Amino acid sequence: MRKVLVAIDGSDNALKAVDYVSQQFCGEDVRIMLFHVLPFIPTEFWDDGHILTQEEKNARRGVVDKWLTNQRSKLDPIFSAAKKLLTARGINEDRISTKWISDATDISASILEEAGTGDYQTLVIGRCGHCDIKNRMGSVTEKLIRQGAGTALCIVE
């Protein structure tokens, strides 16, 4: 069985990558993992320039938890849109999984780590995420090219 990791971020290019996978692997014995990396917790949530009291730590934990909940709620429509594309092309929903991680300091390193530990044969990603500059690769894609030696990487325009 072929295992494909699709790194998505909710951008149009990420959906193009999902659509590419749906076309290339339709009818095959394939398992598809839709993977998203939540951004690192913003520094203003953890650095006040002083040691926090227990009360301040508890209040901060509440703010961070609320931020994480908000970020996670944004993932449902991203994963749903991607699954809809895949199933419309005939890929069974039971062959599609989703996974997200948080607290990543380097998105590309997190994607490559998942690709390696998950034993995926192919990693698929859009050319750029939310950038609007034509003919330019996104920073994550560029890092994947530079750091992804030994990984079968498919970049979708």
Residue, then its C-alpha position, 0 to 999 in steps of 0.5 A: m500500500r502506498k502512503v502519501l503525506v499531503a502538507i496543507d495550510g488552507s491556501d488555494n495552492a494546498l487545495k491544488a496539491v490535494d486535487y493533484v493527489s486525488q487525480q494521481f492516486c485515484g483507484e490505487d491502494v493508497r492511504i493519504m494523510l492530510f497534515h497541518v502544522l499549527p504555528f508556534i505560540p506567539t511570543e507575547f503569550w509567554d514572554d513578559g520580561h519577568i518571572l511569572t507568579q503562579e496566578e499569572k502562569n494560570a492566567r497565561r495558560g488560559v490565554v494560550d489554551k483559548w488561542l490553541t482552541n481558536q487555531r484548532s477550530k480553523l482546521d475543521p474547514i481545511f480538512s473538510a475541503a480537502k477530504k471533499l476533493l479526495t472523495a469526489r474523485g473516488i478515494n474512499e474516506d476510510r483511506i484518508s486521515t488527518k493529523w495536526i501538530s502544534d508548538a512547532t518552531d520550524i514547519s518544514a522540519s516538522i513536515l519532514e519529521e512526519a514524512g520520515t517517521g510515518d514511512y510515507q513514500t511521497l510528500v506532496i505540497g503546494r508551491c507556496g502557501h499564502c504568498d501572492i507573488k507569482n513564480r515564487m516558492g514559499s519559504v516552507t517549500e524552499k526549506l523542504i527542497r533544501q532539507g528534504a534529501g531522501t524524501a520523494l517530494c512533489i511540488v504542485e503549481 
